[in-house]
Amino acid sequence: MGFFLNPYYIIFMAPAFILMMVVQWYVNSAYQKWSKVPALSRLSGAQAAERLINTGGLYEVRVEGVSGKLTDHYDPRDKVLHLSQGVYQGQSVAALAIAAHELGHALQDKEGYLPLRFRAALVPAVNVGSYLGWILIILGLVIGLTQLAWLGVFVFAGGAMFALATLPVELNASARAKRLLVETGLIRGPDEQRGVNHVLNAAALTYVAALVTAILQLLYYVTLVMGMGGRRRR
């Protein structure tokens, strides 16, 4: 069958792998640069988050440290802002930018931000589809059942839909972060604003790269199944 050795896989996925590596390098570069620049407010990421929590009236939200680098995330189930140690303890421009971004997600959660709710609704289907989709595709290709393979493509497409739904959520959280940091005086002057923009814009590119990767992988599977249909007609 040549499913895993198909040259089309290289054609579709090599650009995605290269893009992901370049974006990851850019994100790390931006973080490394601005994590070495102290914020004039002299607040840590955790302290900045607490101040923004009070400003936004998010009194049910807690801030906790989490292990790892750039593992920051907001858990809407427990209302917890998880900040990596470099952000939780760091007093840098990068730490404040990332903490404010995660706080942006908490504000989205409080407001019932529709794109966030839509993305959350996709999670169960994506968790199932990421495993079941390619299994159905392979099975359909092996036994020659085109309809089953197309069902697998449809199920797998949930991953691309999730990546697409994630993009506006992340961009909105970053926009909120930039505005809040300036309005509350946590970030001062054009240099610090430039640093915040650099860090958050770089982070946004990871979601663009994830979307491109998901689309290219989906197109690869579509090409396989379409080729399967062509072989059956011959």
Phi, psi and omega in degrees: 000325178068029183299315184271347180252007182298126181298338178297332180298317178295318182299317182279319192264338179302314177301324180293317179297318179296316179299316181297320180293318180296315180296318179298320177297318182294319179296312179297322179295315180296318181294315180299319182296309188273350172283349177262359180256110181294139175285142181296335179289340180062022176266147173281170177300321180294317179293320177296319179298317179298319179295319179290328175298314179294320180297320182273000181067030181264058190292343179275351182274132178252156177245127180225150175278153178220148183287162177100173179250128181055040177261019184294139177195160176251130179257107183290341180289316182259358182057048182239133175264108180267120181243131176297159187301322179296331178271317182300315184262338185291145179249032186263169175298320180296318181298317180293321180298314183290318178299318180292325177298313179294325175296327176301323177293323177296321177294320176300318180297316180297320183277352184068039182306121190302312178301325178294317179295321179296317179297318179298324180293335181280342188304311180301317181294321181291320179301320178284314185295328182295334177262314186287325186302305184290334176295316179295323179296311180299315181298317179297321178292321182293314184268359176075028181255100185298320182299322179292320179296318178294326176297319177297319177298317180298316180294318181293334181298343177301329178295318177293322178297320179295318178297322178292319180291332181290326187302307180294331178296314182289319179296321179293320178297322178291320178298319177297317182299313180300316182292315183296319182298323179284314184297326182270356179077011178289331175244132185231134174084161184293328181295315179292323176297320178296321178295316178300315179298319181298312182295312185286325177293322177296317179298322180298328180296334178295326179283329173294315179296321178296321178294315179300317179298315180297320180293316180295322178294320177297317179296326177298314179295321177299317179298319179299313184290322177296321176295325178297317178297323179294321179294323181292325180292328179284000000 
